[in-house]
Amino acid sequence: MIPYFLNTRIIPKCIDSIRAELNSPSWYTSPYGVERSDLTKELKAHIQSLLPFKISDAGFLRRRSGTIYHPHIDPKRTFALNMLLTDDQPENEGTYVIATRIDNKDLPDISDVGVRKVDYTKDCFTVLNVKKIHYVVNFSSADRIILSIGCNELSYQDVIKTIMKDLASL
């Protein structure tokens, strides 16, 4: 599943700081219609000091119960380092990618299109290729919150080559 996402199964050492910050969010609606709360400068700087790529944006994203965030490609990010912070209810919520097989840049045959659920583990980082079409569903009874750290300088393919080693210090 490497072209779409990679669950690192790594819980960062700073998980307590992340959870503490989530206790006092400042929610607002982004220009893309996403409810978010940016990380404080201090926590963002701490995380940035441990990552080998420049963070373009970092914050909590909230998807309300009973909602869907439509299929999209992120316009200003090449990948996202995401972490599910709420309890997973696999039958009622999730992030999905629309998977295609495109040969020689031709349009895919409809039989080569499918939907794959992103394999999140609570409190662990998952790298998501946000240049692939993806969407979020939350039909659970609770809000769904993820920490999302974006980058627009390295490609998804470049970051997954070293991400396991890089995250070990975080």
MDTraj code that builds the backbone (N, CA, C; nanometers):
import mdtraj as md
import numpy as np

residues = "MET ILE PRO TYR PHE LEU ASN THR ARG ILE ILE PRO LYS CYS ILE ASP SER ILE ARG ALA GLU LEU ASN SER PRO SER TRP TYR THR SER PRO TYR GLY VAL GLU ARG SER ASP LEU THR LYS GLU LEU LYS ALA HIS ILE GLN SER LEU LEU PRO PHE LYS ILE SER ASP ALA GLY PHE LEU ARG ARG ARG SER GLY THR ILE TYR HIS PRO HIS ILE ASP PRO LYS ARG THR PHE ALA LEU ASN MET LEU LEU THR ASP ASP GLN PRO GLU ASN GLU GLY THR TYR VAL ILE ALA THR ARG ILE ASP ASN LYS ASP LEU PRO ASP ILE SER ASP VAL GLY VAL ARG LYS VAL ASP TYR THR LYS ASP CYS PHE THR VAL LEU ASN VAL LYS LYS ILE HIS TYR VAL VAL ASN PHE SER SER ALA ASP ARG ILE ILE LEU SER ILE GLY CYS ASN GLU LEU SER TYR GLN ASP VAL ILE LYS THR ILE MET LYS ASP LEU ALA SER LEU".split()
xyz = np.array([
    [0.0827, -0.1206, 0.0000],
    [0.0000, 0.0000, 0.0000],
    [0.0862, 0.1257, 0.0000],
    [0.2129, 0.1137, -0.0225],
    [0.3036, 0.2276, -0.0132],
    [0.2661, 0.3460, -0.1033],
    [0.2090, 0.3287, -0.2235],
    [0.1784, 0.4483, -0.3037],
    [0.0748, 0.5421, -0.2407],
    [-0.0015, 0.4939, -0.1441],
    [-0.1106, 0.5732, -0.0894],
    [-0.0890, 0.6161, 0.0558],
    [-0.0436, 0.5243, 0.1392],
    [-0.0202, 0.5568, 0.2797],
    [0.0735, 0.4541, 0.3419],
    [0.1336, 0.4951, 0.4533],
    [0.2223, 0.4061, 0.5280],
    [0.1977, 0.4284, 0.6766],
    [0.1445, 0.3271, 0.7432],
    [0.1260, 0.3335, 0.8878],
    [0.2584, 0.2948, 0.9524],
    [0.3194, 0.3899, 1.0228],
    [0.4502, 0.3645, 1.0828],
    [0.4406, 0.2847, 1.2127],
    [0.3227, 0.2862, 1.2747],
    [0.2992, 0.2218, 1.4048],
    [0.3941, 0.2776, 1.5123],
    [0.4382, 0.4019, 1.4925],
    [0.5278, 0.4677, 1.5875],
    [0.4486, 0.5703, 1.6680],
    [0.4523, 0.5557, 1.8006],
    [0.3931, 0.6542, 1.8919],
    [0.5046, 0.7502, 1.9308],
    [0.4877, 0.8795, 1.9063],
    [0.5963, 0.9729, 1.9371],
    [0.6150, 0.9910, 2.0881],
    [0.7379, 1.0206, 2.1259],
    [0.7685, 1.0452, 2.2675],
    [0.6945, 1.1676, 2.3199],
    [0.6563, 1.2589, 2.2300],
    [0.5881, 1.3816, 2.2717],
    [0.4351, 1.3684, 2.2694],
    [0.3842, 1.2456, 2.2749],
    [0.2384, 1.2248, 2.2692],
    [0.1664, 1.2973, 2.3831],
    [0.2272, 1.3037, 2.5022],
    [0.1623, 1.3736, 2.6137],
    [0.1492, 1.5228, 2.5850],
    [0.2488, 1.5823, 2.5222],
    [0.2416, 1.7248, 2.4846],
    [0.1341, 1.7479, 2.3787],
    [0.1238, 1.6553, 2.2862],
    [0.0209, 1.6654, 2.1822],
    [-0.1176, 1.6572, 2.2455],
    [-0.1381, 1.5611, 2.3325],
    [-0.2684, 1.5442, 2.3991],
    [-0.3008, 1.6643, 2.4887],
    [-0.1998, 1.7188, 2.5576],
    [-0.2224, 1.8359, 2.6438],
    [-0.2688, 1.9545, 2.5593],
    [-0.2088, 1.9712, 2.4432],
    [-0.2479, 2.0819, 2.3561],
    [-0.3894, 2.0633, 2.3021],
    [-0.4285, 1.9400, 2.2813],
    [-0.5635, 1.9120, 2.2324],
    [-0.6698, 1.9474, 2.3365],
    [-0.6294, 1.9621, 2.4620],
    [-0.7241, 1.9988, 2.5685],
    [-0.7707, 2.1437, 2.5593],
    [-0.6990, 2.2281, 2.4837],
    [-0.7408, 2.3685, 2.4709],
    [-0.7265, 2.4161, 2.3258],
    [-0.8055, 2.3566, 2.2364],
    [-0.7945, 2.3938, 2.0954],
    [-0.8598, 2.5286, 2.0655],
    [-0.8194, 2.5894, 1.9556],
    [-0.8818, 2.7119, 1.9038],
    [-0.9345, 2.6797, 1.7647],
    [-1.0512, 2.6202, 1.7596],
    [-1.1078, 2.5729, 1.6336],
    [-1.1485, 2.6885, 1.5432],
    [-1.1229, 2.6726, 1.4155],
    [-1.1708, 2.7653, 1.3127],
    [-1.1894, 2.6841, 1.1845],
    [-1.2585, 2.7419, 1.0873],
    [-1.2789, 2.6750, 0.9590],
    [-1.1761, 2.7271, 0.8602],
    [-1.0985, 2.6363, 0.8027],
    [-0.9943, 2.6732, 0.7064],
    [-1.0591, 2.7159, 0.5750],
    [-0.9803, 2.7774, 0.4851],
    [-1.0337, 2.8136, 0.3530],
    [-1.0836, 2.6927, 0.2725],
    [-1.0422, 2.5717, 0.3136],
    [-1.0840, 2.4502, 0.2440],
    [-1.2046, 2.3844, 0.3105],
    [-1.2614, 2.4511, 0.4111],
    [-1.3809, 2.3998, 0.4763],
    [-1.3553, 2.2942, 0.5823],
    [-1.2338, 2.2889, 0.6337],
    [-1.1975, 2.1917, 0.7364],
    [-1.1913, 2.2617, 0.8712],
    [-1.2511, 2.1989, 0.9722],
    [-1.2395, 2.2521, 1.1082],
    [-1.1014, 2.2159, 1.1595],
    [-1.0234, 2.3174, 1.2005],
    [-0.8878, 2.2904, 1.2457],
    [-0.8484, 2.3807, 1.3613],
    [-0.7459, 2.3387, 1.4319],
    [-0.6845, 2.4172, 1.5383],
    [-0.5336, 2.4021, 1.5205],
    [-0.4656, 2.5114, 1.4910],
    [-0.3211, 2.5058, 1.4670],
    [-0.2453, 2.4745, 1.5956],
    [-0.1326, 2.4066, 1.5808],
    [-0.0461, 2.3814, 1.6957],
    [0.0134, 2.5136, 1.7445],
    [0.0443, 2.5190, 1.8726],
    [0.1129, 2.6367, 1.9246],
    [0.2510, 2.6444, 1.8604],
    [0.3078, 2.7638, 1.8606],
    [0.4413, 2.7832, 1.8039],
    [0.5428, 2.6934, 1.8731],
    [0.5278, 2.6769, 2.0048],
    [0.6244, 2.5978, 2.0821],
    [0.6219, 2.4504, 2.0420],
    [0.5022, 2.3918, 2.0353],
    [0.4944, 2.2495, 1.9994],
    [0.5344, 2.2281, 1.8536],
    [0.4925, 2.3173, 1.7656],
    [0.5315, 2.3062, 1.6248],
    [0.6835, 2.3146, 1.6110],
    [0.7462, 2.4071, 1.6843],
    [0.8924, 2.4219, 1.6783],
    [0.9618, 2.2969, 1.7312],
    [0.9076, 2.2391, 1.8385],
    [0.9663, 2.1172, 1.8939],
    [0.9601, 2.0032, 1.7918],
    [0.8431, 1.9843, 1.7319],
    [0.8284, 1.8783, 1.6322],
    [0.9172, 1.9069, 1.5117],
    [0.9210, 2.0340, 1.4680],
    [1.0045, 2.0706, 1.3529],
    [1.1515, 2.0392, 1.3796],
    [1.1975, 2.0602, 1.5024],
    [1.3386, 2.0360, 1.5344],
    [1.3782, 1.8893, 1.5211],
    [1.2791, 1.8007, 1.5181],
    [1.3069, 1.6575, 1.5125],
    [1.2795, 1.5943, 1.3765],
    [1.2226, 1.6716, 1.2860],
    [1.1887, 1.6172, 1.1543],
    [1.2867, 1.6646, 1.0478],
    [1.3137, 1.5818, 0.9479],
    [1.4094, 1.6175, 0.8433],
    [1.3477, 1.6960, 0.7271],
    [1.2211, 1.7331, 0.7398],
    [1.1555, 1.8103, 0.6351],
    [1.0919, 1.9338, 0.6966],
    [1.0722, 2.0367, 0.6134],
    [1.0122, 2.1619, 0.6602],
    [0.8602, 2.1446, 0.6696],
    [0.8064, 2.1731, 0.7869],
    [0.6619, 2.1660, 0.8086],
    [0.5967, 2.2870, 0.7425],
    [0.4958, 2.2622, 0.6599],
    [0.4226, 2.3732, 0.5976],
    [0.3011, 2.4126, 0.6807],
    [0.2428, 2.3162, 0.7506],
    [0.1280, 2.3428, 0.8369],
    [0.1174, 2.2293, 0.9379],
    [0.0651, 2.2604, 1.0552],
    [0.0508, 2.1583, 1.1587],
    [-0.0653, 2.1951, 1.2493],
    [-0.1552, 2.1014, 1.2669],
    [-0.2684, 2.1286, 1.3539],
    [-0.3598, 2.0092, 1.3660],
    [-0.4614, 2.0272, 1.4483],
    [-0.5625, 1.9248, 1.4678],
    [-0.6740, 1.9480, 1.3667],
    [-0.7235, 1.8408, 1.3079],
    [-0.8359, 1.8478, 1.2159],
    [-0.9524, 1.7725, 1.2787],
    [-1.0698, 1.8354, 1.2776],
    [-1.1872, 1.7727, 1.3385],
    [-1.2933, 1.7485, 1.2316],
    [-1.3422, 1.6268, 1.2289],
    [-1.4540, 1.5907, 1.1418],
    [-1.5696, 1.5558, 1.2354],
    [-1.6753, 1.6359, 1.2276],
    [-1.7918, 1.6172, 1.3144],
    [-1.8640, 1.4867, 1.2840],
    [-1.9302, 1.4365, 1.3858],
    [-2.0117, 1.3164, 1.3719],
    [-2.1157, 1.3364, 1.2616],
    [-2.1341, 1.2355, 1.1792],
    [-2.2361, 1.2399, 1.0755],
    [-2.1979, 1.3187, 0.9518],
    [-2.0668, 1.3407, 0.9288],
    [-2.0247, 1.4225, 0.8142],
    [-1.9241, 1.3495, 0.7252],
    [-1.9098, 1.4029, 0.6044],
    [-1.8133, 1.3540, 0.5061],
    [-1.7356, 1.4746, 0.4542],
    [-1.6040, 1.4582, 0.4392],
    [-1.5242, 1.5594, 0.3702],
    [-1.4990, 1.5030, 0.2310],
    [-1.5469, 1.5711, 0.1314],
    [-1.5544, 1.5235, -0.0062],
    [-1.4188, 1.4788, -0.0626],
    [-1.4207, 1.3931, -0.1663],
    [-1.2949, 1.3516, -0.2303],
    [-1.2183, 1.4722, -0.2840],
    [-1.0882, 1.4723, -0.2592],
    [-1.0051, 1.5866, -0.2972],
    [-0.8579, 1.5467, -0.3031],
    [-0.7786, 1.6335, -0.3611],
    [-0.6326, 1.6274, -0.3573],
    [-0.5891, 1.7561, -0.2891],
    [-0.5000, 1.7476, -0.1917],
    [-0.4562, 1.8678, -0.1214],
    [-0.3773, 1.9579, -0.2169],
    [-0.4180, 2.0831, -0.2308],
    [-0.3512, 2.1702, -0.3276],
    [-0.2152, 2.2233, -0.2828],
    [-0.1923, 2.2320, -0.1512],
    [-0.0693, 2.2961, -0.1040],
    [0.0208, 2.2042, -0.0228],
    [-0.0053, 2.0737, -0.0265],
    [0.0782, 1.9787, 0.0470],
    [0.1112, 1.8607, -0.0431],
    [0.2294, 1.8017, -0.0223],
    [0.2669, 1.6825, -0.0991],
    [0.2417, 1.5548, -0.0200],
    [0.2518, 1.5631, 0.1115],
    [0.2158, 1.4507, 0.1979],
    [0.1755, 1.5069, 0.3331],
    [0.1098, 1.4233, 0.4114],
    [0.0728, 1.4606, 0.5476],
    [0.1174, 1.3502, 0.6416],
    [0.1710, 1.3904, 0.7532],
    [0.2059, 1.3000, 0.8616],
    [0.0899, 1.3107, 0.9599],
    [0.0026, 1.2116, 0.9589],
    [-0.1215, 1.2169, 1.0363],
    [-0.1186, 1.1224, 1.1543],
    [-0.1961, 1.1594, 1.2567],
    [-0.2096, 1.0749, 1.3741],
    [-0.3541, 1.0801, 1.4217],
    [-0.4207, 0.9659, 1.4241],
    [-0.5565, 0.9571, 1.4769],
    [-0.5499, 0.9708, 1.6287],
    [-0.6269, 1.0662, 1.6835],
    [-0.6228, 1.0923, 1.8283],
    [-0.7495, 1.0501, 1.9016],
    [-0.8516, 1.0107, 1.8272],
    [-0.9756, 0.9652, 1.8892],
    [-0.9891, 0.8152, 1.8666],
    [-1.0771, 0.7533, 1.9425],
    [-1.0962, 0.6096, 1.9274],
    [-1.1468, 0.5772, 1.7882],
    [-1.0870, 0.4761, 1.7297],
    [-1.1250, 0.4336, 1.5956],
    [-1.2519, 0.3501, 1.6040],
    [-1.3475, 0.3824, 1.5190],
    [-1.4697, 0.3032, 1.5060],
    [-1.4755, 0.2575, 1.3606],
    [-1.4026, 0.1513, 1.3276],
    [-1.3777, 0.1157, 1.1878],
    [-1.5018, 0.0973, 1.1011],
    [-1.6106, 0.0567, 1.1613],
    [-1.7301, 0.0351, 1.0797],
    [-1.8027, 0.1646, 1.0466],
    [-1.7682, 0.2764, 1.1145],
    [-1.8424, 0.4010, 1.0979],
    [-1.7592, 0.5211, 1.0538],
    [-1.6290, 0.5076, 1.0446],
    [-1.5469, 0.6240, 1.0122],
    [-1.4190, 0.5812, 0.9430],
    [-1.3526, 0.6792, 0.8830],
    [-1.2230, 0.6500, 0.8249],
    [-1.1840, 0.7488, 0.7174],
    [-1.0572, 0.7395, 0.6799],
    [-1.0047, 0.8116, 0.5653],
    [-0.9872, 0.7079, 0.4560],
    [-1.0264, 0.7447, 0.3358],
    [-1.0207, 0.6520, 0.2235],
    [-0.9455, 0.7163, 0.1078],
    [-0.8724, 0.6341, 0.0339],
    [-0.8080, 0.6810, -0.0882],
    [-0.8747, 0.6111, -0.2063],
    [-0.8819, 0.6823, -0.3165],
    [-0.9326, 0.6230, -0.4393],
    [-0.8106, 0.5745, -0.5155],
    [-0.7971, 0.4449, -0.5235],
    [-0.6779, 0.3828, -0.5807],
    [-0.7000, 0.3551, -0.7288],
    [-0.6019, 0.3920, -0.8094],
    [-0.6081, 0.3672, -0.9530],
    [-0.4765, 0.3093, -1.0015],
    [-0.4834, 0.2414, -1.1131],
    [-0.3621, 0.1953, -1.1802],
    [-0.3582, 0.2645, -1.3148],
    [-0.2639, 0.3540, -1.3305],
    [-0.2532, 0.4294, -1.4556],
    [-0.1229, 0.3894, -1.5242],
    [-0.1352, 0.3338, -1.6426],
    [-0.0183, 0.2948, -1.7205],
    [0.0055, 0.3982, -1.8300],
    [0.1286, 0.4430, -1.8424],
    [0.1676, 0.5386, -1.9463],
    [0.0806, 0.6630, -1.9485],
    [0.0361, 0.7063, -1.8327],
    [-0.0437, 0.8277, -1.8169],
    [-0.1755, 0.8237, -1.8944],
    [-0.2203, 0.7027, -1.9336],
    [-0.3516, 0.6892, -1.9958],
    [-0.4584, 0.6936, -1.8876],
    [-0.5782, 0.7191, -1.9267],
    [-0.6873, 0.7160, -1.8301],
    [-0.7049, 0.5731, -1.7811],
    [-0.7336, 0.5557, -1.6530],
    [-0.7481, 0.4191, -1.6015],
    [-0.8761, 0.3541, -1.6530],
    [-0.8694, 0.2263, -1.6729],
    [-0.9891, 0.1488, -1.7014],
    [-1.0702, 0.1471, -1.5719],
    [-1.2005, 0.1569, -1.5821],
    [-1.2841, 0.1646, -1.4616],
    [-1.2627, 0.0439, -1.3707],
    [-1.2234, -0.0691, -1.4270],
    [-1.1994, -0.1875, -1.3442],
    [-1.0730, -0.1720, -1.2596],
    [-0.9912, -0.0713, -1.2908],
    [-0.8682, -0.0489, -1.2154],
    [-0.8840, 0.0564, -1.1069],
    [-1.0071, 0.0917, -1.0744],
    [-1.0337, 0.1926, -0.9727],
    [-1.0969, 0.1248, -0.8525],
    [-1.0487, 0.1593, -0.7345],
    [-1.1049, 0.1022, -0.6128],
    [-1.0871, 0.1970, -0.4960],
    [-1.1515, 0.1651, -0.3872],
    [-1.1421, 0.2462, -0.2659],
    [-1.0691, 0.1643, -0.1610],
    [-0.9711, 0.2278, -0.0968],
    [-0.8951, 0.1605, 0.0090],
    [-0.8986, 0.2450, 0.1349],
    [-0.9237, 0.1804, 0.2463],
    [-0.9263, 0.2516, 0.3740],
    [-0.7838, 0.2696, 0.4257],
    [-0.7541, 0.3907, 0.4719],
    [-0.6228, 0.4187, 0.5295],
    [-0.6131, 0.3477, 0.6640],
    [-0.5034, 0.2786, 0.6840],
    [-0.4803, 0.1974, 0.8033],
    [-0.4214, 0.2831, 0.9151],
    [-0.5098, 0.3505, 0.9903],
    [-0.4638, 0.4304, 1.1039],
    [-0.4586, 0.3454, 1.2296],
    [-0.3631, 0.3757, 1.3169],
    [-0.3568, 0.3206, 1.4516],
    [-0.3564, 0.4399, 1.5460],
    [-0.4455, 0.4396, 1.6435],
    [-0.4570, 0.5533, 1.7355],
    [-0.3203, 0.5861, 1.7965],
    [-0.2884, 0.7163, 1.7984],
    [-0.1659, 0.7715, 1.8566],
    [-0.0376, 0.7389, 1.7795],
    [-0.0499, 0.6776, 1.6628],
    [0.0666, 0.6448, 1.5802],
    [0.0642, 0.7270, 1.4515],
    [0.1817, 0.7595, 1.4008],
    [0.1911, 0.8353, 1.2770],
    [0.1636, 0.7478, 1.1545],
    [0.0863, 0.8026, 1.0631],
    [0.0636, 0.7433, 0.9316],
    [0.0974, 0.8503, 0.8283],
    [0.1758, 0.8140, 0.7292],
    [0.2104, 0.9067, 0.6220],
    [0.1069, 0.8869, 0.5118],
    [0.0422, 0.9963, 0.4718],
    [-0.0625, 0.9902, 0.3704],
    [-0.0188, 1.0677, 0.2462],
    [-0.0290, 1.0039, 0.1313],
    [0.0009, 1.0693, 0.0043],
    [-0.1202, 1.1539, -0.0336],
    [-0.1146, 1.2835, -0.0038],
    [-0.2298, 1.3717, -0.0259],
    [-0.2387, 1.4213, -0.1703],
    [-0.1495, 1.3710, -0.2563],
    [-0.1601, 1.3978, -0.3996],
    [-0.2422, 1.2895, -0.4683],
    [-0.2902, 1.1939, -0.3911],
    [-0.3864, 1.0943, -0.4375],
    [-0.5240, 1.1394, -0.3874],
    [-0.6274, 1.1080, -0.4632],
    [-0.7632, 1.1459, -0.4220],
    [-0.7983, 1.0717, -0.2934],
    [-0.8449, 1.1471, -0.1946],
    [-0.8829, 1.0882, -0.0660],
    [-1.0026, 1.1635, -0.0094],
    [-1.0689, 1.1010, 0.0874],
    [-1.1833, 1.1637, 0.1529],
    [-1.1987, 1.1059, 0.2922],
    [-1.2780, 1.1751, 0.3753],
    [-1.2959, 1.1353, 0.5149],
    [-1.4446, 1.1173, 0.5422],
    [-1.4770, 1.0088, 0.6112],
    [-1.6147, 0.9780, 0.6493],
    [-1.6200, 0.9654, 0.8003],
    [-1.7212, 1.0259, 0.8620],
    [-1.7423, 1.0053, 1.0051],
    [-1.8919, 0.9886, 1.0313],
    [-1.9364, 0.8642, 1.0324],
    [-2.0742, 0.8335, 1.0678],
    [-2.0817, 0.7745, 1.2075],
    [-1.9744, 0.7914, 1.2859],
    [-1.9752, 0.7443, 1.4244],
    [-2.0544, 0.8440, 1.5093],
    [-2.0679, 0.8131, 1.6362],
    [-2.1430, 0.9003, 1.7275],
    [-2.0568, 1.0096, 1.7891],
    [-1.9269, 1.0102, 1.7581],
    [-1.8354, 1.1081, 1.8184],
    [-1.7567, 1.1813, 1.7104],
    [-1.7035, 1.2989, 1.7455],
    [-1.6148, 1.3702, 1.6544],
    [-1.4878, 1.2892, 1.6335],
    [-1.4270, 1.3050, 1.5173],
    [-1.3020, 1.2368, 1.4826],
    [-1.1942, 1.3437, 1.4709],
    [-1.0834, 1.3256, 1.5430],
    [-0.9763, 1.4262, 1.5437],
    [-0.8442, 1.3596, 1.5073],
    [-0.7731, 1.4250, 1.4160],
    [-0.6376, 1.3805, 1.3832],
    [-0.5424, 1.4989, 1.3972],
    [-0.4179, 1.4686, 1.4283],
    [-0.3103, 1.5661, 1.4151],
    [-0.2596, 1.5502, 1.2729],
    [-0.2475, 1.6611, 1.2014],
    [-0.1983, 1.6552, 1.0641],
    [-0.0839, 1.7536, 1.0477],
    [0.0313, 1.7002, 1.0070],
    [0.1512, 1.7797, 0.9831],
    [0.1797, 1.7723, 0.8344],
    [0.1739, 1.8872, 0.7670],
    [0.1893, 1.8893, 0.6226],
    [0.3273, 1.9331, 0.5781],
    [0.3606, 1.8925, 0.4559],
    [0.4859, 1.9326, 0.3930],
    [0.4577, 1.9597, 0.2455],
    [0.5254, 2.0601, 0.1902],
    [0.5093, 2.0878, 0.0474],
    [0.6431, 2.0935, -0.0252],
    [0.7490, 2.0429, 0.0382],
    [0.8816, 2.0478, -0.0237],
    [0.9344, 1.9121, -0.0682],
    [0.9057, 1.8071, 0.0076],
    [0.9482, 1.6718, -0.0299],
    [0.8278, 1.5967, -0.0846],
    [0.8533, 1.5002, -0.1709],
    [0.7445, 1.4175, -0.2204],
    [0.7144, 1.3055, -0.1210],
    [0.5972, 1.2484, -0.1334],
    [0.5599, 1.1322, -0.0517],
    [0.6616, 1.0197, -0.0739],
    [0.6985, 0.9948, -0.1994],
    [0.7920, 0.8873, -0.2310],
    [0.9271, 0.9095, -0.1638],
    [0.9730, 1.0346, -0.1565],
    [1.1009, 1.0635, -0.0924],
    [1.0939, 1.0455, 0.0588],
    [0.9860, 1.0914, 0.1206],
    [0.9797, 1.0867, 0.2667],
    [0.9648, 0.9443, 0.3196],
    [0.8938, 0.8575, 0.2488],
    [0.8761, 0.7224, 0.3036],
    [1.0041, 0.6391, 0.2982],
    [1.1027, 0.6853, 0.2240],
    [1.2304, 0.6132, 0.2186],
    [1.3024, 0.6169, 0.3535],
    [1.2827, 0.7249, 0.4292],
    [1.3569, 0.7408, 0.5552],
    [1.2675, 0.7633, 0.6774],
    [1.1370, 0.7666, 0.6601],
    [1.0484, 0.8107, 0.7682],
    [1.0570, 0.7240, 0.8942],
    [1.0737, 0.5957, 0.8809],
    [1.0787, 0.5103, 0.9994],
    [1.1963, 0.5491, 1.0890],
    [1.3117, 0.5732, 1.0290],
    [1.4299, 0.6158, 1.1055],
    [1.4093, 0.7555, 1.1623],
    [1.3525, 0.8440, 1.0819],
    [1.3321, 0.9836, 1.1235],
    [1.2372, 0.9957, 1.2418],
    [1.1329, 0.9152, 1.2439],
    [1.0328, 0.9259, 1.3504],
    [1.0787, 0.8656, 1.4831],
    [1.1807, 0.7843, 1.4786],
    [1.2287, 0.7191, 1.6011],
    [1.2698, 0.8215, 1.7062],
    [1.3158, 0.9397, 1.6653],
    [1.3591, 1.0419, 1.7613],
    [1.2433, 1.1308, 1.8092],
    [1.1331, 1.1263, 1.7389],
    [1.0199, 1.2126, 1.7744],
    [0.9455, 1.1535, 1.8917],
])
top = md.Topology()
chain = top.add_chain()
for i, resn in enumerate(residues, 1):
    res = top.add_residue(resn, chain, resSeq=i)
    for name in ("N", "CA", "C"):
        top.add_atom(name, md.element.get_by_symbol(name[0]), res)
traj = md.Trajectory(xyz[None], top)
